[in-house]
Amino acid sequence: MSRLSVPSFESATGATAEIYGQIKKAIGNVPNTFAAIGAHGPAALKAVLAADAVLASGSLSKRDQETIKLVISGVAGCDYCVAAHSLLGKLAGLKPEELKNIRDGKPTGDVKRDALVRFVRRLATTSGTVSDADFAAIKDAGYSDAQLVDISLAFATTVFTNVFNNINDTDIDFPAVA
């Protein structure tokens, strides 16, 4: 059970009610993590959603974005985000076996995606420190300088939600991951 109290959507007021309405209009519901963040820090939720909007218009494909978020969430041990990004990855076109291999740290069969997984896993396990060889490998895989900026932004926003969900023990409202 989530540790932070979250009032009902109907009782939300002000900035929280406004942002809940925007999320509900965009995706049909307000996921538990957004509800909890918004209830206690609507400005923080707005910042996360703004960063996601930047990523959506950025240089990475939706599949790459979800790959990044899934790898980071797995390393962080955030069950909520692993479930969320497994579903979102599927909706972005990643196949179930690709998602499982990403979660398990196994090759997906896509050389470029596997380079991304290795790079992001390295970032996540070294607090963002990469060697010249790590940098060369991601560049050799075809990722541009602009994409490295977007990888960094995806990393930052995912770490925020991972940490928040681990603090809150947010109730998972996405399909279970097998």
N, C-alpha and C positions, 0 to 999 in steps of 0.2 A: 504494500500500500504506500502511495506517495506520502512523503514526510511533510510537505508543505500543503496547507489548506488552499483549495481553489474554490472560490464562490461559483455558483451557477452562472452560466453565460447570461441568463436573463437578468441577473442582479448586477452585472458589470456596468460601470458608469465611466464617463469621461473618455480618456485616451484608451483605456483598456477595452471598453465597449466598441469604440471606433475600430480598433485594430482587429478585434474578434470578428466584427462585421465584414471587414475586408477579406480576412482569411476564409470565412464561411462562404462568401460570395465567390472567391477564387477556386476553392477546392471542395466545397460542400459541407465541411465540418472543421472543427478546431481541434487538431491533435492535442493529446494531453500535455506534451512538452510545451507547446505554444500557449496552452491555457495557463499552465503554471508559471511560465516566464512572464506572460502578460499580466497575470494577476498581481505579481509582485515587482515587476520591472518593465512596464510597457515601453519605455525608451530602449531598453536592451532588446526586446522583441522586435521593435521597429528597426533597430540596427542590423539584427540578423536577417530580417526579411529584405532590407535594402541591400545587404551584401549578396544575398541569393539572387536578387534582381540583377545586380551587376554581373554575377556569374552567368546568369541566363543569357545576357547579351554579350558575353565575352567570347573568348577564343577556344574554349573547351567544349566538346560535345557533351550532351546530357549523360551519355554513357560514361565518358571520362569523369565527369563530376561525381556521378554516383559511385564509380570505382574508387575514387579518392576518398569519398566520405565513408564508404564501407570498410576500406582498409584501416583508416584512422580509428573508426569506431570499434573495430575488432581488436586492434592493439590496445585501445583504451579500456576494453572490457565493458563497453556500454551496450548492454543487451537491447535497450530501447532503440538506440540508433542503428544497431545491426539489423534489427527487424524492419525499421523504417526504410533504411537504404537498400535492403534486400528487395522490398516491394517496389520502391522507387526505381531501383536498377532494372527490375523486371519490366516495369512500365516504360523505361527508357530504351528497352530492346535487348538488354543483356539476357542471355539464356540461363535457365536454372543451373545447368552444369558450370557455366562461367561464374555465376554468383557463388556457388559452392566452392569452386576452386579459388576464387578471390578470398573468400572467408578463411579457407584452409591454407592459404599461402602456397597453392600449387599452380603450375602453369595453366593458362586458359587456352593455349593454342594460338593466341593472337600475340605476335612478337611485340608489337607496339604497346598493347595493353599490359603485357607482362613486364615490360620495362617501366611502365608507369607504376604498377603495383610494387615492384622492387624499390623504386625511388621513394614512393610515399611511405612504404614500410620503413625504409631507412630514415626518412625524416621523423617518423613517429617514434622510432626506437632510439634516436640520438638527439632528441630535443631540437631537431632542425639542423643539425650539423651534418654536412655532406663533404665527402672528399672530392678531389679533382676527378677521380675515376667515376664517382657517382654522378657528378655533373656531366662529364663527357658521355656517360651511358645514356642519360635522358636526352641529351642533345642529339646523340647519334641515332636515337630511336625516332627522331623527327619532331620533338617538341620545341616550340619557338620560345624566344625570350618572353613574349606576351603570355604564352601559355604557362610559363614558370611563375609569372605574377599571379595568374588565375589559380594555379595549383596552390600557391601560398595563401591566397584568400580563402579558397575552399578548405584548406587545412585549418586556418584560424577559426572560421565559423564553426567547423565541426568539432574542434577541441572545446569551444565554448559550450555547445550543446551536450557533448559527452560529459564534461565536468558537471554541468548543471544536472543532467539526468542521473549521474552517479551520486551527487549530493542528495538529490530529491528522492531517489529510488522511484522514478516516475513509472506509474502503471503503464504497461505496454498495451497500446490500442492498435497494433498492426498484427498481421498474421504471424504465427510462430514460425521460427526458422528451423528447418529440419537439418 
